[in-house]
């Protein structure tokens, strides 16, 4: 999953952070809440922190963490999940 730096039809494949590009948040909200995509693995193709230190470390890229948080906020909680958090 990735947003796009360039508009549809530009023939340029440049990845952007979720919700920060030409697509915005709504397409991601729709995909994440569509039953047909439940349980399918998804891949983040967003910009990474590219420093010497980040390349040496093996933990999660901080920009991936931010994009995952954005995606998780877009997911609608099921009524069962919402009721258990009251």
PDB file with one MODEL, atoms N, CA, C and O in Angstrom:
MODEL        1
ATOM      1  N   UNK A   1       0.847  -1.170   0.000  1.00  0.00           N
ATOM      2  CA  UNK A   1       0.000   0.000   0.000  1.00  0.00           C
ATOM      3  C   UNK A   1       0.892   1.232   0.000  1.00  0.00           C
ATOM      4  O   UNK A   1       1.899   1.300   0.706  1.00  0.00           O
ATOM      5  N   UNK A   2       0.493   2.198  -0.810  1.00  0.00           N
ATOM      6  CA  UNK A   2       1.204   3.476  -0.812  1.00  0.00           C
ATOM      7  C   UNK A   2       0.331   4.535  -1.457  1.00  0.00           C
ATOM      8  O   UNK A   2      -0.494   4.239  -2.322  1.00  0.00           O
ATOM      9  N   UNK A   3       0.518   5.749  -1.033  1.00  0.00           N
ATOM     10  CA  UNK A   3      -0.118   6.885  -1.694  1.00  0.00           C
ATOM     11  C   UNK A   3       0.787   7.246  -2.873  1.00  0.00           C
ATOM     12  O   UNK A   3       1.843   6.635  -3.044  1.00  0.00           O
ATOM     13  N   UNK A   4       0.398   8.210  -3.675  1.00  0.00           N
ATOM     14  CA  UNK A   4       1.158   8.538  -4.873  1.00  0.00           C
ATOM     15  C   UNK A   4       1.553  10.011  -4.901  1.00  0.00           C
ATOM     16  O   UNK A   4       0.735  10.891  -4.631  1.00  0.00           O
ATOM     17  N   UNK A   5       2.815  10.266  -5.232  1.00  0.00           N
ATOM     18  CA  UNK A   5       3.280  11.649  -5.350  1.00  0.00           C
ATOM     19  C   UNK A   5       2.708  12.324  -6.591  1.00  0.00           C
ATOM     20  O   UNK A   5       2.574  13.547  -6.625  1.00  0.00           O
ATOM     21  N   UNK A   6       2.374  11.545  -7.598  1.00  0.00           N
ATOM     22  CA  UNK A   6       1.883  12.085  -8.874  1.00  0.00           C
ATOM     23  C   UNK A   6       0.452  11.606  -9.114  1.00  0.00           C
ATOM     24  O   UNK A   6       0.070  10.546  -8.617  1.00  0.00           O
ATOM     25  N   UNK A   7      -0.349  12.369  -9.869  1.00  0.00           N
ATOM     26  CA  UNK A   7      -1.739  11.979 -10.111  1.00  0.00           C
ATOM     27  C   UNK A   7      -1.858  10.756 -11.016  1.00  0.00           C
ATOM     28  O   UNK A   7      -0.925  10.404 -11.738  1.00  0.00           O
ATOM     29  N   UNK A   8      -3.011  10.125 -10.961  1.00  0.00           N
ATOM     30  CA  UNK A   8      -3.321   8.969 -11.800  1.00  0.00           C
ATOM     31  C   UNK A   8      -3.131   9.336 -13.272  1.00  0.00           C
ATOM     32  O   UNK A   8      -3.548  10.408 -13.711  1.00  0.00           O
ATOM     33  N   UNK A   9      -2.507   8.451 -14.018  1.00  0.00           N
ATOM     34  CA  UNK A   9      -2.278   8.678 -15.436  1.00  0.00           C
ATOM     35  C   UNK A   9      -0.988   9.405 -15.746  1.00  0.00           C
ATOM     36  O   UNK A   9      -0.676   9.640 -16.913  1.00  0.00           O
ATOM     37  N   UNK A  10      -0.228   9.765 -14.715  1.00  0.00           N
ATOM     38  CA  UNK A  10       1.021  10.506 -14.944  1.00  0.00           C
ATOM     39  C   UNK A  10       2.137   9.605 -15.450  1.00  0.00           C
ATOM     40  O   UNK A  10       3.160  10.089 -15.934  1.00  0.00           O
ATOM     41  N   UNK A  11       1.939   8.290 -15.339  1.00  0.00           N
ATOM     42  CA  UNK A  11       2.945   7.298 -15.735  1.00  0.00           C
ATOM     43  C   UNK A  11       4.227   7.419 -14.914  1.00  0.00           C
ATOM     44  O   UNK A  11       5.312   7.064 -15.376  1.00  0.00           O
ATOM     45  N   UNK A  12       4.084   7.925 -13.690  1.00  0.00           N
ATOM     46  CA  UNK A  12       5.207   8.062 -12.762  1.00  0.00           C
ATOM     47  C   UNK A  12       4.847   7.283 -11.503  1.00  0.00           C
ATOM     48  O   UNK A  12       3.787   7.508 -10.918  1.00  0.00           O
ATOM     49  N   UNK A  13       5.711   6.376 -11.083  1.00  0.00           N
ATOM     50  CA  UNK A  13       5.452   5.551  -9.897  1.00  0.00           C
ATOM     51  C   UNK A  13       6.338   6.030  -8.750  1.00  0.00           C
ATOM     52  O   UNK A  13       7.396   5.458  -8.486  1.00  0.00           O
ATOM     53  N   UNK A  14       5.897   7.072  -8.084  1.00  0.00           N
ATOM     54  CA  UNK A  14       6.631   7.614  -6.932  1.00  0.00           C
ATOM     55  C   UNK A  14       5.755   7.487  -5.699  1.00  0.00           C
ATOM     56  O   UNK A  14       4.660   8.045  -5.643  1.00  0.00           O
ATOM     57  N   UNK A  15       6.242   6.751  -4.716  1.00  0.00           N
ATOM     58  CA  UNK A  15       5.465   6.455  -3.520  1.00  0.00           C
ATOM     59  C   UNK A  15       5.489   7.610  -2.535  1.00  0.00           C
ATOM     60  O   UNK A  15       6.476   8.336  -2.416  1.00  0.00           O
ATOM     61  N   UNK A  16       4.363   7.761  -1.827  1.00  0.00           N
ATOM     62  CA  UNK A  16       4.212   8.793  -0.811  1.00  0.00           C
ATOM     63  C   UNK A  16       3.628   8.143   0.438  1.00  0.00           C
ATOM     64  O   UNK A  16       3.093   7.036   0.378  1.00  0.00           O
ATOM     65  N   UNK A  17       3.732   8.829   1.561  1.00  0.00           N
ATOM     66  CA  UNK A  17       3.170   8.331   2.817  1.00  0.00           C
ATOM     67  C   UNK A  17       1.647   8.272   2.720  1.00  0.00           C
ATOM     68  O   UNK A  17       1.026   9.044   1.990  1.00  0.00           O
ATOM     69  N   UNK A  18       1.063   7.341   3.471  1.00  0.00           N
ATOM     70  CA  UNK A  18      -0.383   7.134   3.461  1.00  0.00           C
ATOM     71  C   UNK A  18      -1.100   8.436   3.807  1.00  0.00           C
ATOM     72  O   UNK A  18      -0.856   9.037   4.854  1.00  0.00           O
ATOM     73  N   UNK A  19      -1.996   8.864   2.901  1.00  0.00           N
ATOM     74  CA  UNK A  19      -2.789  10.071   3.125  1.00  0.00           C
ATOM     75  C   UNK A  19      -2.099  11.376   2.783  1.00  0.00           C
ATOM     76  O   UNK A  19      -2.718  12.436   2.883  1.00  0.00           O
ATOM     77  N   UNK A  20      -0.841  11.334   2.384  1.00  0.00           N
ATOM     78  CA  UNK A  20      -0.080  12.551   2.109  1.00  0.00           C
ATOM     79  C   UNK A  20       0.093  12.828   0.619  1.00  0.00           C
ATOM     80  O   UNK A  20       0.703  13.829   0.243  1.00  0.00           O
ATOM     81  N   UNK A  21      -0.430  11.961  -0.222  1.00  0.00           N
ATOM     82  CA  UNK A  21      -0.244  12.122  -1.659  1.00  0.00           C
ATOM     83  C   UNK A  21      -1.534  12.452  -2.385  1.00  0.00           C
ATOM     84  O   UNK A  21      -2.481  12.968  -1.791  1.00  0.00           O
ATOM     85  N   UNK A  22      -1.563  12.156  -3.650  1.00  0.00           N
ATOM     86  CA  UNK A  22      -2.701  12.482  -4.520  1.00  0.00           C
ATOM     87  C   UNK A  22      -3.959  11.676  -4.180  1.00  0.00           C
ATOM     88  O   UNK A  22      -5.070  12.128  -4.459  1.00  0.00           O
ATOM     89  N   UNK A  23      -3.802  10.504  -3.588  1.00  0.00           N
ATOM     90  CA  UNK A  23      -4.967   9.684  -3.264  1.00  0.00           C
ATOM     91  C   UNK A  23      -5.707  10.190  -2.034  1.00  0.00           C
ATOM     92  O   UNK A  23      -6.937  10.193  -2.011  1.00  0.00           O
ATOM     93  N   UNK A  24      -4.977  10.613  -1.022  1.00  0.00           N
ATOM     94  CA  UNK A  24      -5.613  10.999   0.237  1.00  0.00           C
ATOM     95  C   UNK A  24      -5.961   9.772   1.063  1.00  0.00           C
ATOM     96  O   UNK A  24      -5.506   8.668   0.763  1.00  0.00           O
ATOM     97  N   UNK A  25      -6.763   9.958   2.098  1.00  0.00           N
ATOM     98  CA  UNK A  25      -7.063   8.871   3.029  1.00  0.00           C
ATOM     99  C   UNK A  25      -8.246   7.991   2.618  1.00  0.00           C
ATOM    100  O   UNK A  25      -8.274   6.807   2.953  1.00  0.00           O
ATOM    101  N   UNK A  26      -9.212   8.545   1.907  1.00  0.00           N
ATOM    102  CA  UNK A  26     -10.457   7.817   1.638  1.00  0.00           C
ATOM    103  C   UNK A  26     -10.269   6.478   0.921  1.00  0.00           C
ATOM    104  O   UNK A  26     -10.912   5.510   1.327  1.00  0.00           O
ATOM    105  N   UNK A  27      -9.437   6.356  -0.113  1.00  0.00           N
ATOM    106  CA  UNK A  27      -9.265   5.027  -0.737  1.00  0.00           C
ATOM    107  C   UNK A  27      -8.726   3.980   0.247  1.00  0.00           C
ATOM    108  O   UNK A  27      -9.104   2.811   0.179  1.00  0.00           O
ATOM    109  N   UNK A  28      -7.862   4.391   1.140  1.00  0.00           N
ATOM    110  CA  UNK A  28      -7.308   3.457   2.130  1.00  0.00           C
ATOM    111  C   UNK A  28      -8.381   3.052   3.134  1.00  0.00           C
ATOM    112  O   UNK A  28      -8.455   1.888   3.526  1.00  0.00           O
ATOM    113  N   UNK A  29      -9.213   4.009   3.553  1.00  0.00           N
ATOM    114  CA  UNK A  29     -10.318   3.704   4.472  1.00  0.00           C
ATOM    115  C   UNK A  29     -11.235   2.661   3.824  1.00  0.00           C
ATOM    116  O   UNK A  29     -11.657   1.708   4.479  1.00  0.00           O
ATOM    117  N   UNK A  30     -11.536   2.842   2.553  1.00  0.00           N
ATOM    118  CA  UNK A  30     -12.433   1.904   1.843  1.00  0.00           C
ATOM    119  C   UNK A  30     -11.818   0.513   1.743  1.00  0.00           C
ATOM    120  O   UNK A  30     -12.503  -0.481   1.984  1.00  0.00           O
ATOM    121  N   UNK A  31     -10.553   0.430   1.395  1.00  0.00           N
ATOM    122  CA  UNK A  31      -9.885  -0.875   1.265  1.00  0.00           C
ATOM    123  C   UNK A  31      -9.836  -1.581   2.613  1.00  0.00           C
ATOM    124  O   UNK A  31     -10.162  -2.764   2.707  1.00  0.00           O
ATOM    125  N   UNK A  32      -9.435  -0.869   3.645  1.00  0.00           N
ATOM    126  CA  UNK A  32      -9.271  -1.489   4.965  1.00  0.00           C
ATOM    127  C   UNK A  32     -10.583  -1.947   5.576  1.00  0.00           C
ATOM    128  O   UNK A  32     -10.589  -2.837   6.427  1.00  0.00           O
ATOM    129  N   UNK A  33     -11.688  -1.359   5.160  1.00  0.00           N
ATOM    130  CA  UNK A  33     -12.978  -1.712   5.739  1.00  0.00           C
ATOM    131  C   UNK A  33     -13.843  -2.534   4.787  1.00  0.00           C
ATOM    132  O   UNK A  33     -15.031  -2.729   5.046  1.00  0.00           O
ATOM    133  N   UNK A  34     -13.273  -3.009   3.711  1.00  0.00           N
ATOM    134  CA  UNK A  34     -13.975  -3.852   2.745  1.00  0.00           C
ATOM    135  C   UNK A  34     -13.748  -5.315   3.130  1.00  0.00           C
ATOM    136  O   UNK A  34     -12.607  -5.764   3.236  1.00  0.00           O
ATOM    137  N   UNK A  35     -14.822  -6.041   3.334  1.00  0.00           N
ATOM    138  CA  UNK A  35     -14.743  -7.451   3.748  1.00  0.00           C
ATOM    139  C   UNK A  35     -13.883  -8.299   2.813  1.00  0.00           C
ATOM    140  O   UNK A  35     -13.237  -9.249   3.254  1.00  0.00           O
ATOM    141  N   UNK A  36     -13.874  -7.961   1.534  1.00  0.00           N
ATOM    142  CA  UNK A  36     -13.129  -8.769   0.558  1.00  0.00           C
ATOM    143  C   UNK A  36     -11.626  -8.756   0.813  1.00  0.00           C
ATOM    144  O   UNK A  36     -10.917  -9.646   0.345  1.00  0.00           O
ATOM    145  N   UNK A  37     -11.136  -7.775   1.539  1.00  0.00           N
ATOM    146  CA  UNK A  37      -9.696  -7.667   1.788  1.00  0.00           C
ATOM    147  C   UNK A  37      -9.295  -8.136   3.184  1.00  0.00           C
ATOM    148  O   UNK A  37      -8.110  -8.136   3.520  1.00  0.00           O
ATOM    149  N   UNK A  38     -10.266  -8.534   3.995  1.00  0.00           N
ATOM    150  CA  UNK A  38      -9.953  -8.990   5.360  1.00  0.00           C
ATOM    151  C   UNK A  38      -9.064 -10.217   5.323  1.00  0.00           C
ATOM    152  O   UNK A  38      -9.300 -11.149   4.555  1.00  0.00           O
ATOM    153  N   UNK A  39      -8.057 -10.207   6.148  1.00  0.00           N
ATOM    154  CA  UNK A  39      -7.187 -11.364   6.273  1.00  0.00           C
ATOM    155  C   UNK A  39      -6.108 -11.467   5.203  1.00  0.00           C
ATOM    156  O   UNK A  39      -5.271 -12.368   5.256  1.00  0.00           O
ATOM    157  N   UNK A  40      -6.116 -10.559   4.238  1.00  0.00           N
ATOM    158  CA  UNK A  40      -5.083 -10.608   3.205  1.00  0.00           C
ATOM    159  C   UNK A  40      -3.835  -9.856   3.675  1.00  0.00           C
ATOM    160  O   UNK A  40      -3.940  -8.791   4.284  1.00  0.00           O
ATOM    161  N   UNK A  41      -2.670 -10.406   3.393  1.00  0.00           N
ATOM    162  CA  UNK A  41      -1.446  -9.677   3.746  1.00  0.00           C
ATOM    163  C   UNK A  41      -1.305  -8.444   2.849  1.00  0.00           C
ATOM    164  O   UNK A  41      -1.672  -8.478   1.674  1.00  0.00           O
ATOM    165  N   UNK A  42      -0.783  -7.382   3.400  1.00  0.00           N
ATOM    166  CA  UNK A  42      -0.560  -6.161   2.635  1.00  0.00           C
ATOM    167  C   UNK A  42       0.862  -5.684   2.893  1.00  0.00           C
ATOM    168  O   UNK A  42       1.448  -5.969   3.937  1.00  0.00           O
ATOM    169  N   UNK A  43       1.397  -4.967   1.944  1.00  0.00           N
ATOM    170  CA  UNK A  43       2.778  -4.515   1.995  1.00  0.00           C
ATOM    171  C   UNK A  43       2.823  -2.997   1.925  1.00  0.00           C
ATOM    172  O   UNK A  43       2.144  -2.393   1.095  1.00  0.00           O
ATOM    173  N   UNK A  44       3.616  -2.377   2.789  1.00  0.00           N
ATOM    174  CA  UNK A  44       3.807  -0.930   2.733  1.00  0.00           C
ATOM    175  C   UNK A  44       4.913  -0.612   1.736  1.00  0.00           C
ATOM    176  O   UNK A  44       6.030  -1.117   1.853  1.00  0.00           O
ATOM    177  N   UNK A  45       4.599   0.217   0.765  1.00  0.00           N
ATOM    178  CA  UNK A  45       5.600   0.689  -0.206  1.00  0.00           C
ATOM    179  C   UNK A  45       5.692   2.207  -0.079  1.00  0.00           C
ATOM    180  O   UNK A  45       5.420   2.939  -1.030  1.00  0.00           O
ATOM    181  N   UNK A  46       6.070   2.659   1.085  1.00  0.00           N
ATOM    182  CA  UNK A  46       6.150   4.083   1.370  1.00  0.00           C
ATOM    183  C   UNK A  46       7.611   4.475   1.601  1.00  0.00           C
ATOM    184  O   UNK A  46       8.451   3.607   1.837  1.00  0.00           O
ATOM    185  N   UNK A  47       7.921   5.767   1.535  1.00  0.00           N
ATOM    186  CA  UNK A  47       9.308   6.192   1.763  1.00  0.00           C
ATOM    187  C   UNK A  47       9.828   5.721   3.130  1.00  0.00           C
ATOM    188  O   UNK A  47       9.087   5.655   4.111  1.00  0.00           O
ATOM    189  N   UNK A  48      11.096   5.403   3.155  1.00  0.00           N
ATOM    190  CA  UNK A  48      11.749   4.932   4.386  1.00  0.00           C
ATOM    191  C   UNK A  48      12.745   5.987   4.870  1.00  0.00           C
ATOM    192  O   UNK A  48      13.191   6.846   4.110  1.00  0.00           O
ATOM    193  N   UNK A  49      13.074   5.895   6.144  1.00  0.00           N
ATOM    194  CA  UNK A  49      14.106   6.741   6.717  1.00  0.00           C
ATOM    195  C   UNK A  49      15.440   6.191   6.223  1.00  0.00           C
ATOM    196  O   UNK A  49      15.800   5.062   6.557  1.00  0.00           O
ATOM    197  N   UNK A  50      16.157   6.947   5.457  1.00  0.00           N
ATOM    198  CA  UNK A  50      17.378   6.445   4.834  1.00  0.00           C
ATOM    199  C   UNK A  50      18.604   7.142   5.405  1.00  0.00           C
ATOM    200  O   UNK A  50      19.110   8.114   4.845  1.00  0.00           O
ATOM    201  N   UNK A  51      19.065   6.615   6.535  1.00  0.00           N
ATOM    202  CA  UNK A  51      20.295   7.116   7.149  1.00  0.00           C
ATOM    203  C   UNK A  51      21.195   5.923   7.428  1.00  0.00           C
ATOM    204  O   UNK A  51      20.740   4.780   7.439  1.00  0.00           O
ATOM    205  N   UNK A  52      22.451   6.190   7.649  1.00  0.00           N
ATOM    206  CA  UNK A  52      23.389   5.097   7.948  1.00  0.00           C
ATOM    207  C   UNK A  52      22.937   4.322   9.179  1.00  0.00           C
ATOM    208  O   UNK A  52      23.000   3.093   9.197  1.00  0.00           O
ATOM    209  N   UNK A  53      22.485   5.030  10.203  1.00  0.00           N
ATOM    210  CA  UNK A  53      22.047   4.357  11.430  1.00  0.00           C
ATOM    211  C   UNK A  53      20.794   3.518  11.183  1.00  0.00           C
ATOM    212  O   UNK A  53      20.709   2.386  11.657  1.00  0.00           O
ATOM    213  N   UNK A  54      19.821   4.062  10.446  1.00  0.00           N
ATOM    214  CA  UNK A  54      18.586   3.309  10.213  1.00  0.00           C
ATOM    215  C   UNK A  54      18.846   2.058   9.382  1.00  0.00           C
ATOM    216  O   UNK A  54      18.145   1.061   9.552  1.00  0.00           O
ATOM    217  N   UNK A  55      19.817   2.082   8.503  1.00  0.00           N
ATOM    218  CA  UNK A  55      20.145   0.900   7.700  1.00  0.00           C
ATOM    219  C   UNK A  55      20.812  -0.183   8.547  1.00  0.00           C
ATOM    220  O   UNK A  55      20.687  -1.368   8.238  1.00  0.00           O
ATOM    221  N   UNK A  56      21.520   0.207   9.613  1.00  0.00           N
ATOM    222  CA  UNK A  56      22.177  -0.762  10.503  1.00  0.00           C
ATOM    223  C   UNK A  56      21.192  -1.415  11.459  1.00  0.00           C
ATOM    224  O   UNK A  56      21.372  -2.567  11.853  1.00  0.00           O
ATOM    225  N   UNK A  57      20.156  -0.684  11.829  1.00  0.00           N
ATOM    226  CA  UNK A  57      19.207  -1.202  12.814  1.00  0.00           C
ATOM    227  C   UNK A  57      18.251  -2.191  12.168  1.00  0.00           C
ATOM    228  O   UNK A  57      17.937  -2.075  10.983  1.00  0.00           O
ATOM    229  N   UNK A  58      17.794  -3.153  12.934  1.00  0.00           N
ATOM    230  CA  UNK A  58      16.914  -4.176  12.373  1.00  0.00           C
ATOM    231  C   UNK A  58      15.467  -4.022  12.829  1.00  0.00           C
ATOM    232  O   UNK A  58      14.617  -4.830  12.453  1.00  0.00           O
ATOM    233  N   UNK A  59      15.170  -2.998  13.634  1.00  0.00           N
ATOM    234  CA  UNK A  59      13.791  -2.836  14.092  1.00  0.00           C
ATOM    235  C   UNK A  59      12.949  -2.127  13.029  1.00  0.00           C
ATOM    236  O   UNK A  59      13.433  -1.862  11.929  1.00  0.00           O
ATOM    237  N   UNK A  60      11.725  -1.831  13.347  1.00  0.00           N
ATOM    238  CA  UNK A  60      10.785  -1.237  12.397  1.00  0.00           C
ATOM    239  C   UNK A  60      11.171   0.204  12.086  1.00  0.00           C
ATOM    240  O   UNK A  60      11.482   0.984  12.986  1.00  0.00           O
ATOM    241  N   UNK A  61      11.146   0.543  10.816  1.00  0.00           N
ATOM    242  CA  UNK A  61      11.429   1.901  10.377  1.00  0.00           C
ATOM    243  C   UNK A  61      10.401   2.851  11.015  1.00  0.00           C
ATOM    244  O   UNK A  61       9.209   2.545  10.992  1.00  0.00           O
ATOM    245  N   UNK A  62      10.819   3.977  11.576  1.00  0.00           N
ATOM    246  CA  UNK A  62       9.872   4.899  12.220  1.00  0.00           C
ATOM    247  C   UNK A  62       8.820   5.442  11.251  1.00  0.00           C
ATOM    248  O   UNK A  62       7.702   5.745  11.666  1.00  0.00           O
ATOM    249  N   UNK A  63       9.160   5.568   9.986  1.00  0.00           N
ATOM    250  CA  UNK A  63       8.169   6.034   9.017  1.00  0.00           C
ATOM    251  C   UNK A  63       7.141   4.944   8.719  1.00  0.00           C
ATOM    252  O   UNK A  63       5.972   5.248   8.483  1.00  0.00           O
ATOM    253  N   UNK A  64       7.567   3.674   8.727  1.00  0.00           N
ATOM    254  CA  UNK A  64       6.611   2.569   8.599  1.00  0.00           C
ATOM    255  C   UNK A  64       5.666   2.560   9.792  1.00  0.00           C
ATOM    256  O   UNK A  64       4.463   2.348   9.638  1.00  0.00           O
ATOM    257  N   UNK A  65       6.203   2.788  10.964  1.00  0.00           N
ATOM    258  CA  UNK A  65       5.379   2.832  12.181  1.00  0.00           C
ATOM    259  C   UNK A  65       4.302   3.913  12.041  1.00  0.00           C
ATOM    260  O   UNK A  65       3.140   3.684  12.377  1.00  0.00           O
ATOM    261  N   UNK A  66       4.694   5.089  11.545  1.00  0.00           N
ATOM    262  CA  UNK A  66       3.749   6.189  11.366  1.00  0.00           C
ATOM    263  C   UNK A  66       2.674   5.828  10.333  1.00  0.00           C
ATOM    264  O   UNK A  66       1.494   6.103  10.551  1.00  0.00           O
ATOM    265  N   UNK A  67       3.067   5.218   9.219  1.00  0.00           N
ATOM    266  CA  UNK A  67       2.099   4.827   8.198  1.00  0.00           C
ATOM    267  C   UNK A  67       1.146   3.750   8.708  1.00  0.00           C
ATOM    268  O   UNK A  67      -0.045   3.777   8.400  1.00  0.00           O
ATOM    269  N   UNK A  68       1.661   2.813   9.480  1.00  0.00           N
ATOM    270  CA  UNK A  68       0.800   1.781  10.067  1.00  0.00           C
ATOM    271  C   UNK A  68      -0.206   2.390  11.041  1.00  0.00           C
ATOM    272  O   UNK A  68      -1.367   1.983  11.064  1.00  0.00           O
ATOM    273  N   UNK A  69       0.226   3.353  11.839  1.00  0.00           N
ATOM    274  CA  UNK A  69      -0.693   4.033  12.758  1.00  0.00           C
ATOM    275  C   UNK A  69      -1.803   4.738  11.985  1.00  0.00           C
ATOM    276  O   UNK A  69      -2.968   4.697  12.382  1.00  0.00           O
ATOM    277  N   UNK A  70      -1.442   5.378  10.893  1.00  0.00           N
ATOM    278  CA  UNK A  70      -2.442   6.048  10.054  1.00  0.00           C
ATOM    279  C   UNK A  70      -3.452   5.039   9.533  1.00  0.00           C
ATOM    280  O   UNK A  70      -4.658   5.280   9.595  1.00  0.00           O
ATOM    281  N   UNK A  71      -2.973   3.914   9.020  1.00  0.00           N
ATOM    282  CA  UNK A  71      -3.868   2.886   8.488  1.00  0.00           C
ATOM    283  C   UNK A  71      -4.764   2.303   9.580  1.00  0.00           C
ATOM    284  O   UNK A  71      -5.953   2.080   9.351  1.00  0.00           O
ATOM    285  N   UNK A  72      -4.214   2.060  10.743  1.00  0.00           N
ATOM    286  CA  UNK A  72      -5.011   1.493  11.848  1.00  0.00           C
ATOM    287  C   UNK A  72      -6.116   2.444  12.281  1.00  0.00           C
ATOM    288  O   UNK A  72      -7.209   1.999  12.632  1.00  0.00           O
ATOM    289  N   UNK A  73      -5.851   3.751  12.261  1.00  0.00           N
ATOM    290  CA  UNK A  73      -6.884   4.728  12.627  1.00  0.00           C
ATOM    291  C   UNK A  73      -8.046   4.724  11.629  1.00  0.00           C
ATOM    292  O   UNK A  73      -9.163   5.104  11.978  1.00  0.00           O
ATOM    293  N   UNK A  74      -7.790   4.302  10.411  1.00  0.00           N
ATOM    294  CA  UNK A  74      -8.829   4.287   9.383  1.00  0.00           C
ATOM    295  C   UNK A  74      -9.750   3.079   9.483  1.00  0.00           C
ATOM    296  O   UNK A  74     -10.829   3.065   8.890  1.00  0.00           O
ATOM    297  N   UNK A  75      -9.333   2.081  10.220  1.00  0.00           N
ATOM    298  CA  UNK A  75     -10.140   0.867  10.348  1.00  0.00           C
ATOM    299  C   UNK A  75     -11.306   1.124  11.291  1.00  0.00           C
ATOM    300  O   UNK A  75     -11.136   1.657  12.387  1.00  0.00           O
ATOM    301  N   UNK A  76     -12.495   0.732  10.840  1.00  0.00           N
ATOM    302  CA  UNK A  76     -13.692   0.869  11.667  1.00  0.00           C
ATOM    303  C   UNK A  76     -13.745  -0.316  12.603  1.00  0.00           C
ATOM    304  O   UNK A  76     -13.609  -1.464  12.178  1.00  0.00           O
ATOM    305  N   UNK A  77     -13.943  -0.035  13.874  1.00  0.00           N
ATOM    306  CA  UNK A  77     -14.036  -1.119  14.840  1.00  0.00           C
ATOM    307  C   UNK A  77     -15.359  -1.842  14.658  1.00  0.00           C
ATOM    308  O   UNK A  77     -16.386  -1.226  14.373  1.00  0.00           O
ATOM    309  N   UNK A  78     -15.321  -3.150  14.826  1.00  0.00           N
ATOM    310  CA  UNK A  78     -16.561  -3.927  14.763  1.00  0.00           C
ATOM    311  C   UNK A  78     -17.370  -3.626  16.026  1.00  0.00           C
ATOM    312  O   UNK A  78     -16.787  -3.251  17.043  1.00  0.00           O
ATOM    313  N   UNK A  79     -18.696  -3.779  15.990  1.00  0.00           N
ATOM    314  CA  UNK A  79     -19.516  -3.511  17.170  1.00  0.00           C
ATOM    315  C   UNK A  79     -19.067  -4.337  18.383  1.00  0.00           C
ATOM    316  O   UNK A  79     -19.109  -3.853  19.514  1.00  0.00           O
ATOM    317  N   UNK A  80     -18.641  -5.576  18.146  1.00  0.00           N
ATOM    318  CA  UNK A  80     -18.176  -6.439  19.231  1.00  0.00           C
ATOM    319  C   UNK A  80     -16.939  -5.831  19.900  1.00  0.00           C
ATOM    320  O   UNK A  80     -16.855  -5.803  21.128  1.00  0.00           O
ATOM    321  N   UNK A  81     -15.985  -5.350  19.111  1.00  0.00           N
ATOM    322  CA  UNK A  81     -14.765  -4.739  19.633  1.00  0.00           C
ATOM    323  C   UNK A  81     -15.092  -3.456  20.376  1.00  0.00           C
ATOM    324  O   UNK A  81     -14.558  -3.222  21.461  1.00  0.00           O
ATOM    325  N   UNK A  82     -15.952  -2.625  19.819  1.00  0.00           N
ATOM    326  CA  UNK A  82     -16.317  -1.352  20.446  1.00  0.00           C
ATOM    327  C   UNK A  82     -16.998  -1.578  21.787  1.00  0.00           C
ATOM    328  O   UNK A  82     -16.718  -0.868  22.753  1.00  0.00           O
ATOM    329  N   UNK A  83     -17.898  -2.572  21.855  1.00  0.00           N
ATOM    330  CA  UNK A  83     -18.621  -2.849  23.094  1.00  0.00           C
ATOM    331  C   UNK A  83     -17.682  -3.330  24.187  1.00  0.00           C
ATOM    332  O   UNK A  83     -17.899  -3.031  25.361  1.00  0.00           O
ATOM    333  N   UNK A  84     -16.644  -4.069  23.824  1.00  0.00           N
ATOM    334  CA  UNK A  84     -15.747  -4.609  24.846  1.00  0.00           C
ATOM    335  C   UNK A  84     -14.839  -3.525  25.431  1.00  0.00           C
ATOM    336  O   UNK A  84     -14.255  -3.728  26.496  1.00  0.00           O
ATOM    337  N   UNK A  85     -14.709  -2.387  24.761  1.00  0.00           N
ATOM    338  CA  UNK A  85     -13.832  -1.331  25.249  1.00  0.00           C
ATOM    339  C   UNK A  85     -14.579  -0.321  26.119  1.00  0.00           C
ATOM    340  O   UNK A  85     -13.971   0.628  26.615  1.00  0.00           O
ATOM    341  N   UNK A  86     -15.886  -0.509  26.311  1.00  0.00           N
ATOM    342  CA  UNK A  86     -16.663   0.444  27.128  1.00  0.00           C
ATOM    343  C   UNK A  86     -16.420   0.253  28.584  1.00  0.00           C
ATOM    344  O   UNK A  86     -16.994   0.969  29.405  1.00  0.00           O
TER     345      UNK A  86
ENDMDL
END
